[in-house]
Amino acid sequence: MGYSPPWSAEAQRWACVSPEPLTLRAWLAAPLQWDAYNGVPCEGALQYAVVQLASGVSPEEAFAGAPRDELVPIPIPIADQEMGGFTVALASWAQPAPCAIESTRIRRKRARAESYGLAKVNVAMAEFKSEQVPVPTLVSAFVEFHVVGDRALLNELLPHATHLGRGRSSGHGQVLGWEVCDDPERRSILDRGRLMRTVPVSAGVNARPGTFSVRHATTRAPYWHRASLTDCMVPIVRVL
């Protein structure tokens, strides 16, 4: 039997019950740490919120001591679909606002002397020096996710999804507020032939050439876990 956290039963209340095509618009209070190669999905932010609410602590604390290779299912109010032998969430990558621009912010990476196991660390020398690391960002009033999800549960959960993407400890991706709108065009996977999220090649999605590349990628959050690693069609994102 796999690892099951004590808060798993409480988390089940967030599973999608009444799916419908929706657009989730996240109004941003800070630039988003931008990753056009791997995309910025919304599922991780929703899972983060579910774990916090179900466990009463941060996800870091909730998973303390858990085996890292165990994949713990975390239900969210987004519908799933079996595609080419893999389970895929019906949720697009973040779509920038028309006025969005790509930019760069500097993150200061300081030496953590306590992690080197040395009696003395000179933080002004060589590999111990602090660094100024450029971080790609997106300056945008909002980003949108096209999903098939449970409107009532999303309206309840989204206020707890306070950040998107990486770098939340640095203030990146802070969400000012959310809107939940109808999406009659059902754009979670395709938008007029343009691929909107990673899908397995084996699914045979009829995406328009030039809107995707083919490479090894994971298809499901948490995207760092290799359980869903396969040959995928991956969107090509361009900021206009």
C-alpha positions in Angstrom: 0.0 0.0 0.0 1.3 3.5 -0.9 1.8 6.4 1.4 -1.4 8.1 2.5 -1.2 11.3 4.5 -3.6 11.7 7.5 -5.3 14.6 5.7 -6.2 12.7 2.5 -9.8 12.1 3.4 -10.3 15.8 4.1 -8.8 16.7 0.7 -11.4 14.6 -1.2 -14.0 17.4 -0.7 -12.2 19.3 -3.4 -12.6 16.7 -6.2 -14.5 17.9 -9.3 -18.2 17.0 -9.2 -19.9 19.3 -11.7 -17.5 20.0 -14.6 -18.2 22.8 -17.1 -16.0 24.8 -19.5 -14.6 27.9 -17.7 -12.0 30.5 -17.9 -10.1 31.4 -14.7 -8.6 34.9 -14.8 -5.9 35.6 -12.2 -5.3 39.4 -11.7 -1.7 39.8 -10.8 -0.2 42.0 -8.1 3.4 41.2 -9.0 5.3 39.9 -12.1 5.0 36.2 -12.8 8.2 34.1 -12.9 7.8 33.1 -16.5 8.7 29.8 -18.1 7.7 29.6 -21.8 9.5 26.2 -22.1 7.6 24.3 -19.4 4.6 26.6 -19.1 2.8 27.9 -16.0 -0.1 25.5 -15.2 -2.7 26.3 -12.5 -3.0 22.7 -11.1 0.0 23.1 -8.8 -1.3 26.3 -7.2 -4.7 24.6 -6.6 -3.0 21.5 -5.1 -1.0 23.7 -2.8 -4.2 25.4 -1.6 -5.9 22.1 -1.1 -3.1 20.7 1.0 -3.0 23.8 3.2 -6.7 23.7 3.8 -6.9 19.9 4.3 -3.9 19.6 6.6 -3.9 23.0 8.3 -0.1 23.5 7.6 2.0 24.4 4.7 2.6 21.6 2.0 6.3 21.5 3.1 5.2 20.6 6.6 2.3 18.3 5.4 4.8 16.2 3.4 7.6 16.2 5.9 8.9 12.6 6.3 6.9 11.4 3.3 8.8 9.2 0.7 9.7 11.5 -2.1 9.1 8.8 -4.8 5.5 8.3 -3.7 2.9 10.1 -5.8 0.1 11.3 -3.5 -3.0 12.1 -5.5 -4.3 15.6 -4.5 -7.8 16.2 -5.8 -8.7 19.6 -7.3 -11.9 21.0 -8.9 -10.6 20.4 -12.4 -11.9 17.5 -14.5 -9.5 14.8 -15.8 -9.4 13.0 -19.1 -7.6 9.8 -20.1 -5.4 10.6 -23.1 -3.1 8.0 -24.7 -2.9 6.0 -21.5 -2.2 9.0 -19.2 -4.5 11.1 -17.0 -4.5 14.7 -18.1 -6.1 17.7 -16.3 -8.4 19.7 -18.6 -6.6 23.0 -17.9 -4.6 25.1 -20.2 -1.2 26.7 -19.5 -1.3 30.4 -18.4 -2.3 32.6 -21.3 -0.9 36.2 -21.0 -3.0 39.3 -21.4 -2.6 41.1 -24.7 -0.6 43.9 -23.1 1.9 41.5 -21.4 5.6 42.0 -21.8 8.5 39.7 -21.0 11.1 41.1 -18.6 13.8 40.1 -16.1 14.2 40.5 -12.4 17.3 40.0 -10.3 17.2 37.4 -7.5 19.9 37.5 -4.9 21.2 34.0 -4.2 23.2 34.1 -1.0 25.5 31.5 0.3 23.9 29.4 3.1 26.9 28.9 5.3 25.1 26.4 7.5 24.7 23.9 4.7 28.4 23.4 3.8 29.4 21.6 7.0 32.5 23.7 7.4 33.9 25.4 10.5 34.3 28.6 8.7 32.9 29.9 5.4 34.2 33.1 3.7 31.1 34.4 1.8 33.2 36.9 0.0 35.3 34.3 -1.9 34.9 31.9 -4.8 31.9 29.5 -4.8 30.7 30.9 -1.4 30.0 34.4 -2.8 26.4 35.5 -3.2 25.1 35.8 -6.7 22.8 38.1 -8.6 20.7 35.7 -10.7 18.5 37.0 -13.6 15.0 35.5 -13.5 12.7 35.7 -16.6 9.4 37.3 -15.6 6.1 38.2 -17.2 4.6 41.7 -16.5 0.9 41.3 -17.2 -2.3 42.6 -15.7 -3.7 39.1 -15.7 -3.2 35.6 -17.0 -6.0 33.2 -18.0 -6.5 29.5 -17.7 -9.1 27.7 -19.8 -10.4 24.7 -17.8 -13.2 22.2 -17.4 -13.9 22.5 -13.7 -16.4 22.7 -10.9 -17.5 26.4 -10.7 -18.8 26.2 -7.1 -15.7 24.5 -5.7 -13.4 26.8 -7.7 -15.1 29.9 -6.4 -14.5 28.5 -2.9 -10.9 27.4 -3.4 -9.4 30.1 -5.6 -9.1 32.8 -2.9 -6.7 30.5 -1.2 -4.5 30.2 -4.3 -2.5 33.3 -3.6 0.5 32.8 -6.0 1.2 31.3 -9.4 4.4 29.8 -10.7 7.8 29.7 -8.9 9.3 32.2 -6.6 6.4 32.8 -4.3 8.9 33.4 -1.4 10.3 36.3 -3.5 6.9 37.7 -4.2 6.7 36.6 -7.8 3.3 35.6 -9.1 1.2 37.1 -6.3 -2.5 37.0 -7.2 -4.6 40.1 -6.4 -7.9 38.2 -7.1 -9.6 35.7 -9.4 -12.5 35.8 -11.8 -14.4 32.7 -13.0 -16.0 33.1 -16.4 -17.8 30.9 -18.9 -15.6 29.5 -21.8 -18.1 28.5 -24.5 -15.2 27.7 -26.9 -13.9 25.0 -24.6 -10.2 25.9 -24.9 -8.6 23.7 -22.2 -6.7 21.5 -24.8 -7.1 23.3 -28.2 -7.9 26.9 -29.2 -8.7 27.0 -32.9 -6.1 24.3 -33.5 -3.5 25.9 -31.2 -2.2 23.5 -28.5 -2.9 24.8 -25.0 -1.3 22.3 -22.6 1.1 19.3 -22.6 -0.5 16.1 -23.9 0.9 12.7 -24.7 1.8 12.1 -28.3 -0.1 8.8 -28.1 -3.3 10.8 -27.5 -3.3 11.8 -31.2 -4.5 15.4 -30.6 -5.0 17.2 -33.9 -3.1 20.4 -33.1 -2.0 22.9 -35.7 1.6 22.5 -36.9 3.8 25.2 -35.5 1.9 25.5 -32.2 3.8 22.7 -30.4 7.1 20.8 -30.2 7.6 17.1 -29.4 9.8 16.1 -26.5 9.9 14.1 -23.2 7.8 15.8 -20.6 5.4 15.1 -17.7 1.6 15.3 -18.2 0.3 15.8 -14.7 0.9 17.8 -11.5 3.2 17.6 -9.6 5.1 18.0 -12.8 8.5 17.3 -11.2 7.4 13.7 -10.5 8.5 11.3 -13.3 5.4 9.0 -13.0 3.8 10.7 -16.0 7.0 11.2 -18.1 6.4 10.3 -21.7 6.8 11.6 -25.3 4.6 14.7 -25.4 3.3 17.5 -27.6 4.3 20.6 -25.8 2.8 24.1 -26.6 4.9 26.8 -28.0 4.0 30.0 -26.1 4.6 33.4 -27.6 4.0 36.7 -25.8 2.7 39.2 -28.3 
